[in-house]
């Protein structure tokens, strides 16, 4: 299962996708969520898994080459901002339902996660 999430620059969880079945690439799951249809991706920051979505992402090192100094500096600045995002992801993964064994039928996982997400946003509203 793959779940996508978005947070504010201040580290507040802003959105969580429904689970996508199977071992899928982040780009695929982001497309399935439909979130890019309503929001401007040019204002988003993502990791290298989201290259090609018009987001701000770090530069990938070319095969057999090195990044230029300005590209390394750019990556360092992007990663300083992404640190906040990674903290939110870590917090989400430490929710008890996410890091313990799921003891119900697997087909109910998506419904359970959707309920947990709804309760989280209800509590924080």
Secondary structure per residue as TSV (DSSP state, phi and psi in degrees):
chain	resnum	aa	ss	phi	psi
A	1	X	-	360.0	142.1
A	2	X	B	-127.6	130.9
A	3	X	-	-124.3	131.1
A	4	X	-	-99.3	146.9
A	5	X	E	-142.1	158.2
A	6	X	E	-132.0	147.7
A	7	X	E	-136.8	167.2
A	8	X	-	-79.5	168.4
A	9	X	T	-65.7	-16.7
A	10	X	T	-93.8	2.8
A	11	X	S	88.6	19.4
A	12	X	-	-97.0	130.7
A	13	X	E	-61.3	126.1
A	14	X	E	-111.5	-28.9
A	15	X	E	-162.2	143.1
A	16	X	E	-134.5	134.4
A	17	X	-	-80.1	165.4
A	18	X	-	-71.7	153.4
A	19	X	-	-64.6	142.6
A	20	X	B	-108.4	125.5
A	21	X	-	-68.3	148.4
A	22	X	S	86.8	171.6
A	23	X	S	-86.9	95.4
A	24	X	-	-116.8	153.1
A	25	X	-	-70.0	149.4
A	26	X	H	-57.5	-37.7
A	27	X	H	-60.3	-43.4
A	28	X	H	-62.2	-47.5
A	29	X	H	-64.4	-37.3
A	30	X	H	-64.9	-41.1
A	31	X	H	-64.4	-40.0
A	32	X	H	-65.2	-30.7
A	33	X	H	-69.8	-27.4
A	34	X	T	78.0	5.3
A	35	X	G	-66.2	-30.2
A	36	X	G	-73.8	-11.4
A	37	X	G	-75.0	-23.3
A	38	X	T	-112.4	-16.4
A	39	X	S	-120.0	155.4
A	40	X	-	-82.8	110.4
A	41	X	G	-68.3	-15.3
A	42	X	G	-66.5	-16.8
A	43	X	G	-93.6	1.9
A	44	X	-	-100.9	154.8
A	45	X	E	-120.5	131.4
A	46	X	E	-137.1	173.3
A	47	X	-	-86.7	-174.3
A	48	X	G	-65.7	-14.8
A	49	X	G	-71.4	-11.0
A	50	X	G	-110.8	15.2
A	51	X	T	-59.9	135.6
A	52	X	T	100.9	0.9
A	53	X	S	-105.7	15.4
A	54	X	S	66.0	19.6
A	55	X	-	-89.3	165.0
A	56	X	E	-80.1	115.9
A	57	X	E	-133.8	155.8
A	58	X	-	-65.4	156.3
A	59	X	-	-74.9	140.7
A	60	X	-	-86.2	143.3
A	61	X	-	-70.8	128.2
A	62	X	-	-66.7	150.8
A	63	X	T	-60.1	124.0
A	64	X	T	72.6	13.6
A	65	X	-	-133.1	-172.0
A	66	X	-	-128.3	157.3
A	67	X	-	-76.8	151.0
A	68	X	-	-73.4	161.7
A	69	X	H	-59.0	-40.6
A	70	X	H	-68.0	-31.8
A	71	X	H	-69.9	-38.7
A	72	X	H	-63.3	-42.0
A	73	X	H	-64.7	-42.1
A	74	X	H	-60.2	-46.5
A	75	X	H	-60.1	-39.8
A	76	X	H	-63.0	-41.6
A	77	X	H	-68.3	-41.6
A	78	X	H	-63.4	-42.0
A	79	X	H	-68.8	-27.6
A	80	X	H	-64.6	-37.6
A	81	X	H	-75.0	-41.1
A	82	X	H	-65.4	-18.1
A	83	X	H	-56.8	-39.9
A	84	X	H	-62.6	-43.2
A	85	X	H	-62.5	-44.5
A	86	X	H	-63.4	-32.9
A	87	X	H	-65.8	-39.7
A	88	X	H	-65.9	-41.8
A	89	X	H	-62.3	-43.7
A	90	X	H	-61.0	-43.6
A	91	X	H	-61.2	-44.0
A	92	X	H	-61.3	-43.3
A	93	X	H	-67.4	-20.1
A	94	X	T	-90.4	0.1
A	95	X	S	-60.2	138.5
A	96	X	H	-53.6	-40.6
A	97	X	H	-67.6	-21.9
A	98	X	H	-89.5	-26.4
A	99	X	H	-112.3	6.2
A	100	X	S	-112.4	168.9
A	101	X	-	-63.7	135.4
A	102	X	-	-84.7	114.6
A	103	X	-	-100.7	16.0
A	104	X	S	-112.0	172.0
A	105	X	-	-57.6	137.0
A	106	X	G	-58.3	-29.9
A	107	X	G	-66.0	-16.0
A	108	X	G	-93.0	-1.0
A	109	X	H	-61.3	-46.5
A	110	X	H	-60.9	-42.5
A	111	X	H	-64.8	-42.5
A	112	X	H	-63.3	-46.8
A	113	X	H	-62.8	-41.8
A	114	X	H	-60.1	-39.7
A	115	X	H	-65.9	-43.0
A	116	X	H	-63.0	-42.3
A	117	X	H	-62.6	-45.7
A	118	X	H	-60.1	-42.6
A	119	X	H	-65.1	-38.2
A	120	X	H	-61.6	-48.1
A	121	X	H	-70.9	-31.5
A	122	X	H	-64.0	-44.4
A	123	X	H	-64.1	-38.9
A	124	X	H	-85.6	-4.6
A	125	X	-	-76.9	360.0
